[in-house]
Amino acid sequence: MGVALTGVTSFCIYALFTKNDVMLNHHSKIPPWEKSIDEVNPKVIKYIII
């Protein structure tokens, strides 16, 4: 149990500090897919159904 706990803890620390897709504070950074959204000038999606 101790070895498994050590492995899990070390992997969590590794993932938090080295991987770009793991975020600790979600409010300080805007995800890349939300940066292109312009709230002032919204876009309308038009669909053509055949």
ABEGO torsion letter per residue (X at the ends): XAAAAAAAAAAAAAAAAABAABBABAAABBBAAAAABBAABBBBBBBBBX
